[in-house]
Amino acid sequence: MFVSELLCAGEDSVCGHEVLVKLELSFIELATGYYEGRRGHDEVMQDLSRYGAAPEAIDSNWKLVWVLPCLLEAFPQAKIVHLVRDPRRNVRSCIELDYYGQLVDDARLEVHESARVWFRAMPAIRRDDWPGMDIVERNCAFWNETHRLAEEGLEEWPAVKRIRLEDLSDEGHARSLLQFLGVEEPARAPLLEALNKRANLQEAEKAAVAALRPWSWSDEDEARVWGLCGPRARAYGYET
């Protein structure tokens, strides 16, 4: 959501957050089903054709990586941004939202029903040890697999830019992203306003989870995340 708002700082509606999901909520499960081998190519291509009804030219949506081969086939001239984030912050946020947790069907969990759709559709990562993993290990595997799919799928793509979320606090990096996508650059004041704005914190959802499953993030948790995600994170420029 932060990236979509940043891209719209100079040109309204050029980008949306999870555009395809808003057009077709069932895409959340479809993307997971495609990755897991339960849903087919033609189904995904049909959903991707719905972009024609959207006013936005850019979709900022992590679910797209799970259907990346179809996306590239449908839009052979597309410019793709591979957005990465420090796994220590990313995994912590996912756990606080109960990704791969046990609360999705708990009636006491006070979240919007659309959030339950997201929780139910988290992909089962293709690993032999997946069934025995705990919530930290599963979210780390999710982080690694997400970026592995992006790396491998975009290895030979001619128009791709990888950028760290943390670097977008810098005006120069933000403008380089706008330039890469061919988006109108805003005046400095609205750009800085967008860069300083925090988006999609999901504080209410995290509070609802914490009320039922208190979680005190520890140095040990952070060390585990780095141990599991560190090799790929270092390749993206993150350090201990």
GITA-V264285 format. One line per field, one symbol per residue. ss: DSSP state (A for helix, B for strand, O for the rest). phi: phi as a letter, one per 30 degrees, with the letter a starting at -180 (. if undefined). A space follows every 50 residues. Layout:
ss: ???
phi: ???
This chain:
ss: OAAAAAAOOOOOOOBBBOAAAAAOOOAAAAAAAAAAOOOOAAAAAAAAAA AAAOOOOBBBOAAAAAAAAAAAAAOOOOOBBBBBOOAAAAAAAAAAOOOO OOOOOOOOOOOOAAAAAAAAOOOOOOOOOAAAOOAAAAAAAAAAAAAAAA AAAOOOOOOBBBBBAAAAAOAAAAAAAAAAAOOOOOOAAAAAAAAOOOOO OOAAAAAAAAAAOOOOOOAAAAAAAAAAAAAAAAAOOOOO
phi: .edddddcdcbeidbbcheddddaeddeddddddddicbceddddddddd edccddcbccadddddbeedddddbdcdccccdbbedddddeddddcidi cccecddddcbdedddddddcdddddbdceecdddddddddddddedddd eddcecddbbbcbdeddddceddddddededicedddddddddddcccbh dhdddddddddcbebcdcddddddddddceeddddcjdbd
